[in-house]
Each structure stands twice: as C-alpha cells, then as structure tokens.
Amino acid sequence: MNTDKAYLLGLMVGGGVFGHAEDAFRIRLPFKKWGSYLENPQRAGQIAGDILRKVGQMFRAIYNLSVQYEATKSVWTILCEGDTTSVKRDLMQYDIACEGRIWENTDIGKIVPDLTDDNLKRRFIAGLADTIGSMAKSHRRFTDEHQILSIEIRGFRFNAVCNLCKLLYSINCIPDQVIWNHPNIHCTKNPYYSQWHKGFKLRILLDQYARFGAFAFRTKAESLQANRKLQQQTHSAIRCEEREINVSPSTVHPAEHHSRLPEIIRGGHYLHFCHICAAMGCEHAPANEVKGKFADLGKFVIPFPILCKDSYAKINEIISNDSLLANRVYNKRLASVNGFLKIFQNDSTALIYGTNNENGYKILEVLQAIAYIIADESELNGNRPRGSYISIIEKHLNTHPALQVEVRVPDLLTPLVFYGNSRGALVGATNPSVYGRLIEFDRDNQFKFSVRKITEEDLRNDN
C-alpha cells in the first residue's frame, strides 16, 4: 500500500461501477449542479484536467490503465480501460466484489487495517471525498455559518458507514452528523410515505475537514475554501461522546421492520441519529445522553402520523384501511382559520381538542395542515408550501377574513382530519401517558426498543 494506491482504492470504492466488460470499468462522479458544464464551464474544465492529469497519471503508474471521461449535466464518468486483472485482484483481496456499484456491495472493514498511518488514511478518504463528497453550498447546518462536506452514500451498508465514521475519528476528523438510511431519520412525520430510503449522508464541518482531511481534485479543494469564506468564524466539531442531543417527536413507520435494515437495529424505533449509533454498538456514541431520553418516551414516540398531507381520496383511503380510524365517530364542523391562527399567536406550543392539559393536537401541525388545505396550486411544491406556511395563511386571510376549513374531530385521540380544495390532512395527537405504555425494550440491546400497535382500549384507558 502506498498513498496513490490508497487514493485510488477510495476512488473506486466510492464511485466504481463494474459491468460485463473484462477490459474496462467506470468510476461515477455524481457532481450534480456543482460540476455541471452548463452551470459552471470553468469548473468543468478544471474537473476534466483533474481527471486526466491526476487520476489518469495514477492509474497509468499503478495499474497501467488509460483514462478518459464522459460528462452529462449532473454526472461525470471516468472510463478506465486496459488489463483490469490487477485492479480486480486488489479489490478482491478486501472481499470487494467487482460487480455493479462497488459501494452498494461492500464494506471497508478489511481495507482499514492496511491503512497503517494517517497519510494513507487521509488519501483513502480523499478518494471517497472526490467521488461522493458533495461540495454544494446548500450543505450547511441551518445557515451559511456552518458549511458542510456531505459524503453521500447509496444503499443499506450500515456497517460500511459505521466503519468510515470510525476511520474519520482515527485521524481526528470528527463527523458532525450521520444521516442514516432509516425511516426514523428520513421520514419523521408521515408513516404512509414510502420513499424514505434516500441513502446515507455523513456530514463533516468544512473547517474540520480542512484541518484533517484531503482532496486530490483541485476543484474540490478550491470549493472548500470558497465555501469556508461564507462563514464568519472557524468551527470545530464536538466529539460524539461529549454531545448533548435534542430529540423531537417522530412517527412510528412500518419500514422500521424493512428486511434490508441490519438485524441489530431492525424492528426498533430511534429518536436521533446518535441513538442508531448507540444501538449499533459504536464506542463514540453518547450513551448516557441517549439513555436519558428514555424516561420521556411517551413524548417522543407517536403511533399515528404527526402530519400527513395528500389528496382527499388518499386521506379517505388511509382512514378506511385502518380499523381504529375508520371506527371513530367524527364531529364534523367548519372552523375559523383566523381562530386557529390566534391560538398560535397567543401560544405557539398550544394543544387543542385534548381531554386534559397533557394531550391534544399541536397548533403548529394544525396550521401546517390548514396552509396545505387552503393554498393555491402555485403556492405548493407537491405537498410542501412554497415559503412560509404562516405567510400563506395570512395572505388568504387578508383576502377572505372569514375563511373556514372543514375539520373532523374524532371521539378518541386518533388523528384530526382536515378537508378542502380536494385535499386532506391528518394531524396526530400528543398523548404521552398513553404512548409511553406502547414501548417494549429489546432483551439483548439496551438501546433498542419497539413500539407495539396502539388499540382502541389503549385510548379509552387514558388515565
């Protein structure tokens, strides 16, 4: 192993694609708008230079392969041609099958022991970052002040992501966040949303990566510096062991039992990305912080949709297919939109239509449902508002001060239903004393718990 081979291994693991050809393979670079020759012709020219002068020279020197490139609007492809025997031999010694997309079928666990010093580790990580490390300015923590390198990974290789995170730790390049490919991370409000499997994102503060990571592509290194200039300060990552974690309520999603999730976490419900880290046995996870949230699980676990927005027909279908929802007696009424807005303005944390001070429907979610119901088509992007949902409500009230929506209030605290404009929305209730009784902890994993299906009896025994 040398530094150039470590880099090429990272490049191939991150973007390698093998087909049936014996004398060629590809490395896919999903640069999207950042690398588009239409968006930024000058950068595209630099990317081409990086491929030919840097990647090409290394492949010729180490594997005697020639390199060309192809570019579309969003993806660059490095075409490696020649005798690929030595490439395949190197990959196969690490149990990496030279079939299809490399990352989706591999783990890096057997490569790491051969990365015997920090330089080798940094070069391997540079190969990954040059392929699947996104430098888009949109990757940030809330504002431009915290710029991020996002390593974006397809598939369900949880162990590979965990091993990469540990590899970064070993060179003191502490990740800021791991977006796991899990419904409790990608889909926290709507259990009926089936497109939750959006892949992994391992996010690193740019300042942290600048100190401990590396790029071979000059274009990536220049973008790192340009993005850092958007910040007013320099930022350091907090080690996971020292983190405080903030937890928000999340819905119970049926895909928590998905067959492609690793067995160690399959069937569990998770409150935070660090909770998954702890359940998978990572030594860096803030174990005590995670356990500290378990005392109030009824506040954080919702067995109903927190907010589900869809067509009138789809919402009716959801209700009719769930006996607990279908068997409810609903009090149908027309309610003042301005009345709901005033409740929010008086207390943004208010609960409405509850049976006591601790349960009911959050006015915050209620207003989001109403904004969806009353919005014009031009004010929506799919089911999402274009801009602030409060602004949409205020705009429509300015035109129609007496505006009303149809609301159906169930006899038990199942979801509240809104209808209008051929659209519908479900809003689940906060009900901690009931939901806390649904939790079942795993005998073999102290960080894993499941949430059993709620029943009518659970809701009637609300005391």
Secondary structure, 3 states (H helix, E strand, C coil): CCHHHHHHHHHHHHHEEECCCCCEEEEEECCHHHHCCCCCHHHHHHHHHHHHHHHHHHHHHHHCCEEEEEECCCCEEEEEECCCHHHHHHHHCCCCCCCEECHHHCCCCCCHHHCCCHHHHHHHHHHHHHHHEECCCCCECCCCCCEEEEEEECCCCHHHHHHHHHHHHHCCCCCCEEECCCHHHHCCCCCCCCCCCCCEEEEEEHHHHHHHCCCCCHHHHHHHHHHHCCCCCCCCCCCHHHCCCCCCCEECCHHHHCCCCCCCCCCCCCCCHHHHHHHCCCCCCCHHHHHHHHHHHHHHEECCCCEEEEEHHHHHHHHHCCHHHHCCCEEEEEEEHHHHHHHHHHCCCCEECCCCCCCEEEHHHHHHHHHHHHCCHHHEECCEECCCHHHHHHHHHHHCCCCEEEEEEECCCCCEEEEECCEEEEECCECHHHHHHHEEECCCCCCCEEECCCCHHHHHCCC
